[in-house]
Amino acid sequence: MEKLVVAIPSSSLINENDEKIKIYKIGIIARALAIFRVEELLIYRDPILDETELIKEVLEYLETPQYLRKELIPMSEKLRFVGVLPPLAIPSHKSKHLKIGELREGVVKRVAPDGTRWVDIGVEALAPLKCEEPKGARVTVRVVSKTPLLVEKAKAEEYWGYKVKSAELKDVLKRKDVIVTSRKGRVPKPEEIRKGTFVFGNPKEGVFEIMKRMGIDMEVEAWNTIPMQGVRTVRLEEAIICTLAIVNFFSFWGDSR
């Protein structure tokens, strides 16, 4: 099954000097990723400005269930303004009220001498789990019993969140399913629209301009997903939302056939 992947540059916030605005824009991108069920976000390195760590840390913080954040993502200076961001409210973000059969995210808190992992799933007691993951690992489990608290390893079948990875632009462009978003691209026909790896530029330069500056000369498929735009420039977060909305709409009808 095709994956939906978004790639943005490490210079995505190049126009912003205010830390609060930077965090806010990352929050908008996170919401777009979650709304349209993006599985992977790639941050490709742009030498002109590398804020990979800031973008990655905020995106991962928002994707992590609230009850696991202190354990998996300790607060840092980069996260001081995340309180202004709306929650993602994706299926993996559960409340503290357990339900038998539900899937939850957990973190391995300790490993017993017999190999049993004791997992924090957001309630007071730890749950025993048979698995091979090391201490500190994030795991997906199904609640088997509340009294006593028992869980088993599970795999989510619904949208569960996105992964964030750093990458090099040249490697991203080598992907078989890569599509560059650009005003210079062609407007795709409805039957051509599909999931893939969608590459975006920064607020000052499109992908082709970044490629030229970095000395990358490659033939890539390019789509203009916002034809007849009524503004001089489309912001990155706007371009992501517009593109993903179109892909989502046509993917729905394609999957329904």
HUHUJO-V772725 format. One line per field, one symbol per residue. ss: DSSP state (@ for helix, = for strand, . for the rest). phi: phi as a letter, one per 30 degrees, with the letter a starting at -180 (. if undefined). burial: + if it has 16 or more other ideal C-beta (glycine too) atoms within 10 Angstrom, else -. A space follows every 10 residues. Layout:
ss = ???
phi = ???
burial = ???
This chain:
ss = ....=====. ........@@ @@@@@@@@@@ @@@@@....= ====...... .@@@@@@@@@ @@@..@@@@@ @@....@@@. .@@@...... .......... ..======== =.....==== ......===. .......=== =====....= ===....... ..=====.@@ @@@....=== ======...@ @@....===. ......@@@@ @@@....... .==....... .....@@@@@ @@@@@@@@@@ @@@@@@.
phi = .dccbcbbdd cecddccddd deddddddde ddedechddb ccccdcedac cedddddddd ddddeedcdd dcbedbddcd cdddddddhd edccddddbd jdcbdbbdda cdedjdcccd cjbdddcdbd acddejdcbc bcdcacbddb bbdbbdccdb kcccbcaced ddddddcdbd caddddddde dddadlcccc ccdcbddddd eddciccbdb dbcccbdhdc bdbcdedddd dddddddddd ddddddd
burial = ---+++++++ ++++-+---- -+++++++++ ++++-+++++ ++++++---- ++-+++++++ +++++-+++- -++----++- ++--+--+-+ -+++---+-- --++++++-- ------++++ +++--++-+- +-+-----++ +++-----+- +-++-----+ ++-+--+-+- -++-+--+++ ++--+--+-- --+-++++++ +++-++++-+ +--+-----+ -+++++---- ---+-++-++ ++++-+++-+ +------
